[in-house]
Amino acid sequence: MKKGTIIGLSVLGVVVILAVSILGWGFSAYNSLVTQEENIHSKAATVDVQLQRRSDLIPNLVNTVKAYAAHEEEIFTAVSEARAKLAGSTTMDEKIEADSELTSALNRLLAISEAYPDLKASQNFIALQDELEGTENRIATARRDKNEAVQHFKTTQRRFPTSIIAGK
């Protein structure tokens, strides 16, 4: 073989290896972004599950408090309306707003317990309050996990050279 042919084949080999490497990196970067995006959806679903869990606990809590504080109808109505709004929300912004209203109404409902010592001593109320507190902690954890997943995705998406694949 001639020296020029060997050099030409060597250059062609390097170009092919380089092209395959770039293509492999592109597939890897794209698949990583897809995986991270799915992780975000999963974390958002966990937040929804915890919000639903809290929503399911509320009627029991309301009924327990009603037995002791029947004249506090305004608060019971506010809790029920906020719960219905959360259940009917479809977008994340709607859920955030409804959750804020529900949290406010629940705080007022739980404040009633201070005025009713018998209610505070009720085993059912104590158990429901503990379960609600645990659920609130789960919601906070799920939100934190989702926010971390979104932050990781956005950071990866904006970093060079992945931003070429992400189109950002």
C-alpha positions as CSV (number, residue, x, y, z in Angstrom):
1,M,0.0,0.0,0.0
2,K,1.0,3.5,-0.7
3,K,1.8,5.9,2.1
4,G,-1.0,8.3,1.0
5,T,-3.6,5.5,1.1
6,I,-2.6,4.5,4.6
7,I,-2.9,8.1,5.8
8,G,-6.2,8.5,4.0
9,L,-7.6,5.4,5.7
10,S,-6.2,6.5,9.0
11,V,-8.0,9.9,8.7
12,L,-11.2,8.2,7.6
13,G,-11.0,5.8,10.6
14,V,-10.5,8.7,13.0
15,V,-13.4,10.6,11.4
16,V,-15.7,7.5,11.7
17,I,-14.7,6.9,15.3
18,L,-15.3,10.6,16.1
19,A,-18.7,10.5,14.4
20,V,-19.7,7.4,16.2
21,S,-18.6,8.9,19.5
22,I,-20.5,12.1,19.0
23,L,-23.6,10.1,17.9
24,G,-23.3,7.9,21.0
25,W,-23.0,10.9,23.2
26,G,-26.1,12.4,21.6
27,F,-28.2,9.3,22.2
28,S,-26.9,9.1,25.8
29,A,-27.6,12.8,26.5
30,Y,-31.1,12.6,25.0
31,N,-32.0,9.4,27.0
32,S,-30.7,11.0,30.2
33,L,-33.0,14.0,29.6
34,V,-36.0,11.7,28.9
35,T,-35.2,9.8,32.1
36,Q,-35.0,12.9,34.2
37,E,-38.2,14.3,32.7
38,E,-40.0,11.0,33.6
39,N,-38.6,11.3,37.1
40,I,-40.2,14.8,37.4
41,H,-43.5,13.3,36.4
42,S,-43.1,10.6,39.0
43,K,-42.3,13.1,41.7
44,A,-45.3,15.2,40.8
45,A,-47.5,12.2,41.0
46,T,-46.2,11.5,44.5
47,V,-47.1,15.0,45.5
48,D,-50.6,14.4,44.1
49,V,-51.0,11.1,46.0
50,Q,-50.0,12.8,49.3
51,L,-52.4,15.7,48.6
52,Q,-55.2,13.1,48.0
53,R,-54.3,11.3,51.2
54,R,-54.7,14.5,53.1
55,S,-57.9,15.2,51.3
56,D,-59.2,11.8,52.3
57,L,-58.4,12.4,56.0
58,I,-60.2,15.7,56.2
59,P,-63.9,14.4,56.4
60,N,-63.0,12.3,59.4
61,L,-61.3,15.2,61.1
62,V,-64.2,17.5,60.3
63,N,-66.8,15.1,61.7
64,T,-64.8,14.6,64.9
65,V,-64.5,18.4,65.4
66,K,-68.2,18.9,64.5
67,A,-69.2,16.7,67.4
68,Y,-67.6,19.1,69.8
69,A,-68.1,22.4,68.0
70,A,-71.3,22.3,66.0
71,H,-71.7,26.1,65.9
72,E,-68.4,26.5,63.9
73,E,-70.2,25.9,60.6
74,E,-68.3,28.6,58.7
75,I,-65.0,26.8,59.2
76,F,-66.5,23.4,58.2
77,T,-67.8,25.0,55.0
78,A,-64.5,26.6,54.2
79,V,-62.7,23.2,54.7
80,S,-65.2,21.4,52.5
81,E,-65.0,24.0,49.7
82,A,-61.2,24.1,49.7
83,R,-61.1,20.3,49.7
84,A,-63.5,20.2,46.7
85,K,-61.5,22.8,44.9
86,L,-58.3,20.7,45.4
87,A,-60.1,17.6,44.2
88,G,-61.3,19.4,41.1
89,S,-58.0,21.0,40.2
90,T,-56.2,19.8,37.1
91,T,-53.2,22.0,36.6
92,M,-50.2,22.3,39.0
93,D,-51.1,26.1,39.5
94,E,-54.7,25.2,40.4
95,K,-53.4,22.5,42.8
96,I,-51.0,24.9,44.5
97,E,-53.7,27.6,45.0
98,A,-56.3,25.0,46.2
99,D,-53.7,23.5,48.6
100,S,-53.0,26.9,50.0
101,E,-56.7,27.5,50.7
102,L,-57.1,24.1,52.2
103,T,-54.0,24.5,54.5
104,S,-55.5,27.8,55.7
105,A,-58.9,26.3,56.4
106,L,-57.3,23.3,58.2
107,N,-55.2,25.6,60.4
108,R,-58.4,27.4,61.4
109,L,-60.1,24.0,62.0
110,L,-57.3,22.8,64.2
111,A,-57.2,26.1,66.1
112,I,-60.7,25.3,67.3
113,S,-59.3,22.4,69.3
114,E,-57.7,24.9,71.7
115,A,-61.2,26.1,72.7
116,Y,-62.5,22.6,73.4
117,P,-60.4,20.7,76.0
118,D,-62.6,17.6,75.5
119,L,-61.9,17.6,71.8
120,K,-58.1,17.8,72.5
121,A,-58.4,14.8,74.7
122,S,-60.4,12.7,72.2
123,Q,-58.4,9.7,71.1
124,N,-60.0,9.9,67.7
125,F,-59.0,13.6,67.3
126,I,-55.5,12.9,68.5
127,A,-55.1,10.0,66.1
128,L,-56.4,12.0,63.2
129,Q,-54.3,15.0,64.1
130,D,-51.2,12.8,64.2
131,E,-52.1,11.2,60.8
132,L,-52.6,14.6,59.3
133,E,-49.3,15.8,60.7
134,G,-47.5,12.8,59.1
135,T,-49.2,13.4,55.8
136,E,-48.1,17.1,55.9
137,N,-44.6,15.9,56.4
138,R,-44.9,13.5,53.5
139,I,-46.3,16.3,51.3
140,A,-43.3,18.5,52.2
141,T,-40.9,15.7,51.4
142,A,-42.6,14.9,48.1
143,R,-42.5,18.6,47.1
144,R,-38.9,18.9,48.0
145,D,-38.0,15.8,46.0
146,K,-40.0,17.1,43.0
147,N,-38.3,20.5,43.2
148,E,-34.9,18.8,43.3
149,A,-35.7,16.6,40.3
150,V,-36.8,19.7,38.4
151,Q,-33.7,21.6,39.3
152,H,-31.5,18.7,38.3
153,F,-33.3,18.4,34.9
154,K,-33.2,22.1,34.2
155,T,-29.5,22.3,35.1
156,T,-28.7,19.3,32.9
157,Q,-30.8,20.8,30.1
158,R,-28.9,24.1,30.2
159,R,-25.4,22.8,30.5
160,F,-23.2,22.7,27.4
161,P,-23.0,20.5,25.3
162,T,-26.3,18.8,26.5
163,S,-28.1,22.1,25.7
164,I,-27.5,21.3,22.0
165,I,-29.6,18.1,22.3
166,A,-32.2,19.8,24.6
167,G,-32.6,22.7,22.2
168,K,-32.2,25.2,25.0
